[in-house]
Amino acid sequence: MQTPFQYLVMFTDRGFTPATLTASVGETIRFTNTSPLLLRVSVGEAGSPTLNHGEYWQYTIESAGTIEYRNLEDSVTGRITAQ
């Protein structure tokens, strides 16, 4: 069963789309791998398992501030501004 989310961040062969977003504490972001590459998302101290094409992982924002996310497989980054 899928859980609800407020934002979708796709990882493509060009990186994260969107690369930046503004969200609120308590909202959930779904990171989906739409590329042929492997994706291992790191958001703050949280991290996903390795995601193959079509797989996803969700992160719920716990505190306000600027949070960087990155793909640990190739260091592509993005940023969340949490309110």
PAFI-471592 format. One line per 3 residues: for each residue x negated, y, z of N, C-alpha, C. Coordinates in nm, 3 decimals. Atoms other than C-alpha are relative to their C-alpha. Layout:
<nodes>
X:Y:Z:X:Y:Z:X:Y:Z | ...
</nodes>
This chain:
<nodes>
-0.083:-0.118:0.000:0.000:0.000:0.000:-0.088:0.125:0.000 | 0.077:-0.123:0.008:-0.138:0.340:-0.098:0.050:0.100:0.104 | -0.036:-0.105:-0.094:-0.147:0.621:0.153:0.005:0.133:-0.073
-0.014:-0.128:0.070:-0.045:0.975:0.057:-0.127:0.084:0.010 | 0.113:-0.093:0.001:-0.303:1.238:-0.032:0.046:0.131:-0.062 | -0.037:-0.131:0.050:-0.291:1.609:-0.112:-0.086:0.046:-0.118
0.093:-0.043:0.105:-0.593:1.647:-0.343:-0.066:-0.121:-0.065 | 0.069:0.105:0.074:-0.754:1.434:-0.611:-0.130:0.058:-0.055 | 0.130:-0.036:0.056:-1.125:1.464:-0.689:-0.045:-0.120:-0.082
0.044:0.108:0.088:-1.234:1.258:-0.988:-0.151:0.010:-0.020 | 0.141:0.004:0.035:-1.591:1.149:-1.047:-0.008:-0.049:-0.144 | 0.012:0.032:0.142:-1.658:1.156:-1.421:-0.147:-0.014:-0.036
0.140:0.007:0.042:-1.973:1.107:-1.625:-0.066:0.137:0.001 | 0.054:-0.136:-0.012:-2.017:1.486:-1.584:-0.006:0.048:0.144 | 0.002:-0.037:-0.142:-1.985:1.489:-1.204:0.139:0.007:0.058
-0.128:-0.011:-0.069:-1.704:1.575:-0.965:0.089:0.106:-0.065 | -0.099:-0.093:0.053:-1.386:1.743:-1.093:0.120:-0.002:0.093 | 0.072:-0.126:-0.005:-1.307:1.975:-0.924:-0.125:-0.013:0.086
0.124:0.000:-0.078:-1.652:2.050:-0.786:0.017:0.078:0.130 | -0.030:-0.073:-0.123:-1.504:2.288:-0.527:0.152:0.003:0.019 | -0.142:-0.014:-0.029:-1.169:2.302:-0.353:0.019:0.057:0.139
-0.038:-0.053:-0.131:-0.995:2.470:-0.062:0.118:-0.082:0.050 | -0.103:0.086:-0.058:-0.786:2.255:0.170:0.015:0.035:0.148 | -0.026:-0.025:-0.142:-0.648:2.255:0.524:-0.035:-0.121:0.084
0.027:0.107:-0.095:-0.743:2.054:0.829:0.122:-0.092:0.004 | -0.107:0.100:-0.002:-0.537:1.733:0.832:0.040:-0.049:-0.138 | -0.033:0.044:0.136:-0.506:1.710:0.453:-0.100:-0.107:-0.046
0.079:0.112:0.047:-0.640:1.410:0.265:-0.040:0.019:-0.145 | 0.055:-0.008:0.135:-0.859:1.402:-0.043:-0.030:-0.141:-0.048 | 0.030:0.129:0.061:-0.873:1.102:-0.272:-0.111:0.020:-0.102
0.111:0.001:0.095:-1.204:1.048:-0.452:0.015:-0.123:-0.087 | -0.021:0.110:0.094:-1.154:0.835:-0.764:-0.115:-0.004:-0.099 | 0.108:0.017:0.097:-1.431:0.696:-0.983:0.061:-0.027:-0.138
-0.049:0.018:0.137:-1.331:0.748:-1.347:-0.116:-0.014:-0.098 | 0.119:0.012:0.086:-1.687:0.709:-1.479:-0.044:-0.146:-0.008 | 0.056:0.135:0.005:-1.878:0.397:-1.584:-0.112:-0.019:0.103
0.107:0.004:-0.099:-2.134:0.483:-1.311:0.054:-0.043:0.135 | -0.040:0.031:-0.136:-2.129:0.371:-0.949:0.017:0.129:0.078 | -0.026:-0.116:-0.084:-1.995:0.615:-0.690:-0.003:-0.044:0.145
0.002:0.020:-0.145:-2.078:0.621:-0.319:0.009:0.138:0.061 | -0.027:-0.136:-0.048:-1.922:0.933:-0.164:-0.046:0.015:0.144 | 0.035:-0.041:-0.135:-2.069:1.101:0.141:0.066:0.135:0.024
-0.066:-0.125:-0.038:-1.856:1.369:0.310:-0.032:0.023:0.147 | 0.042:-0.020:-0.138:-2.015:1.511:0.622:-0.065:-0.127:0.050 | 0.055:0.124:-0.056:-2.083:1.205:0.837:0.075:-0.124:-0.047
-0.079:0.113:0.050:-1.824:0.987:0.661:-0.055:-0.046:-0.135 | 0.046:0.049:0.129:-1.899:0.768:0.364:0.084:-0.115:-0.051 | -0.079:0.106:0.064:-1.732:0.537:0.119:-0.088:-0.121:-0.028
0.076:0.110:0.058:-1.833:0.192:0.007:-0.035:0.036:-0.144 | 0.030:-0.024:0.141:-1.976:0.172:-0.344:0.126:-0.025:-0.082 | -0.123:0.008:0.079:-1.690:0.239:-0.586:-0.034:-0.022:-0.147
0.012:0.025:0.143:-1.675:0.092:-0.934:0.106:0.083:-0.074 | -0.099:-0.070:0.083:-1.475:0.242:-1.221:0.142:-0.038:0.044 | -0.140:0.023:-0.036:-1.108:0.282:-1.119:0.026:-0.014:0.149
-0.020:0.013:-0.145:-1.167:0.245:-0.745:0.002:0.137:0.066 | -0.010:-0.127:-0.069:-1.097:0.516:-0.489:-0.026:-0.016:0.149 | 0.021:-0.009:-0.144:-1.168:0.623:-0.132:0.060:0.132:0.047
-0.065:-0.121:-0.050:-0.985:0.877:0.084:-0.068:0.053:0.126 | 0.060:-0.069:-0.114:-1.113:1.132:0.334:0.100:0.103:0.052 | -0.088:-0.098:-0.063:-0.900:1.333:0.580:-0.085:0.103:0.073
0.077:-0.111:-0.057:-1.036:1.673:0.682:0.032:0.011:0.149 | -0.017:-0.001:-0.145:-1.093:1.687:1.057:-0.027:0.135:0.064 | 0.031:-0.130:-0.060:-1.227:2.039:1.114:-0.022:0.105:-0.108
0.017:-0.111:0.094:-1.248:2.382:0.951:-0.148:0.024:-0.028 | 0.137:-0.033:0.038:-1.559:2.498:0.770:-0.029:-0.044:-0.142 | 0.043:0.043:0.132:-1.756:2.422:0.456:-0.058:-0.140:0.011
0.041:0.140:-0.003:-1.804:2.052:0.390:-0.053:-0.036:-0.138 | 0.055:0.044:0.128:-2.034:1.921:0.119:0.031:-0.147:-0.021 | -0.011:0.141:0.033:-1.961:1.598:-0.059:-0.098:-0.030:-0.112
0.099:0.038:0.100:-2.206:1.407:-0.273:0.013:-0.147:-0.035 | 0.012:0.139:0.042:-2.257:1.090:-0.469:-0.140:-0.044:0.039 | 0.130:0.046:-0.047:-2.537:0.906:-0.291:-0.075:-0.080:-0.108
0.064:0.075:0.107:-2.607:0.710:-0.611:-0.083:0.091:-0.091 | 0.075:-0.089:0.089:-2.728:1.020:-0.802:-0.008:0.144:0.049 | 0.010:-0.131:-0.064:-2.702:1.324:-0.568:0.085:0.111:-0.064
-0.094:-0.100:0.051:-2.422:1.501:-0.762:0.082:0.050:0.119 | -0.067:-0.055:-0.118:-2.252:1.738:-0.516:0.126:0.079:-0.034 | -0.116:-0.086:0.006:-1.931:1.930:-0.453:0.022:0.060:0.138
-0.020:-0.069:-0.127:-1.786:2.145:-0.175:0.148:0.019:0.030 | -0.135:-0.024:-0.050:-1.468:2.168:0.031:-0.007:0.117:0.097 | -0.017:-0.104:-0.100:-1.371:2.487:0.212:0.126:-0.037:0.077
-0.112:0.046:-0.082:-1.150:2.367:0.496:0.045:0.112:0.093 | -0.058:-0.106:-0.084:-0.915:2.608:0.674:0.074:-0.058:0.116
</nodes>
